[in-house]
Amino acid sequence: MPERGINISEVSGHRLSHLQTVPRHMVHRAAVSEVFLTDAQALGGDRFLVAAQWPRDHALYYPDSDGFTDPLLFAETIRQSMVYLAHAYYDIPLSHQFIGNGFHFEITDPEMFRVTDVPLQPVLEARWTELDSRPPNRVSLRVDVELTIAGRVCGRGSVSAIAVDAKRYGILRRRGAPAVTQAQVPQQVTRIPAACVGRLREKDCVLERGSGSDWQIRSAVGHAVLFDHPTDHVPMMVMLEGFRQLGHLLSRRSSVRAEAGESAAFLAAASIDCLAFGELDAPIRLQVHDGYEPASRGGAGELRVDAVQSGRGVATTTMVWAALPAAEKLGVA
């Protein structure tokens, strides 16, 4: 990327611009406001530096009530880095579809996620690994990243996916579609208040309570951020948002904890294994594993959740929620 001469960050002896230089189509985003990458530089040996800028506020990924940047900004930055590197450096066509297999992020220094009076400018040191590929029509890949903010390492993550052409994508979609069954009787569901899942607006809540004991994800098709562009399945970031909202609720980030003087829980780590496509026309039920204890007094709690649709597993996640020291209150998330 050409250097513009201003807003330059020095990282490991390399210079990266934090100006908006990454086109939206290169990260599969329709809205310019949803592009968080700004620049990238090849280091050789399938290693790269990827620069980003995180907004101090955002329609969905806004700071929590203790002043910490939304961890899903890190997750989305990893996703965008994978897509951008694929197109910009590995000649994967823009028409290819990416199908996620697994995703992981871990925040090792949450203090670096505190919101300041200027936007955070993270840099990811990324390593590209090509797996069982059959280019150019099918590429299997993994991208591992180390996160640095203000020169300080504070996280790591990875994403694995396959990129396929339209023909192979169609074959995979037909092969992965659930068997046609009789129409299900619509069940009564209860929308969860947005504040209970750390959201400001009701339309941002994707979590519902079914008539049974399970929670479920509402697809929220048309949401300007979660469904930035049309898709024929539930995107991985929507699944992650549903998992996060359930974890937020179960971690009791509510007035009960606030009145008790406890700090809010922070999503310090999450791992997702994607098992099948999530369809848009059927509920995705979330089943919580036994044994979860919310984090408190500086501790951490591990939460495991399975996502099931039409009797088959769609995804599974393990999240770590940590109780961190409170900062100046910035919102209600």
Secondary structure, 3 states (H helix, E strand, C coil): CCCCCCCEEEECCEEEECCCCCCHHHHCCCCHHHCCEEEEEEEECCEEEEEECECCCCCCCCCCCCCECCHHHHHHHHHHHHHHHHHHHCCCCCCCEEEEEEEEEEECCHHHHECCCCCECCEEEEEEEECCCECCCEEEEEEEEEEEECCEEEEEEEEEEEEECHHHHHHHHHHHCCCCCCCCCCCCCEECCHHHHCCCCHHHCCEEECCCCCEEECCCCCCCCCCCCCCCCCCHHHHHHHHHHHHHHHCCCCHHHHHCCCCCEEEEEEEEEECCCCCCCCCEEEEECCCCCCCCCCCEEEEEEEEEECCEEEEEEEEEEEECCCCCCCCCC
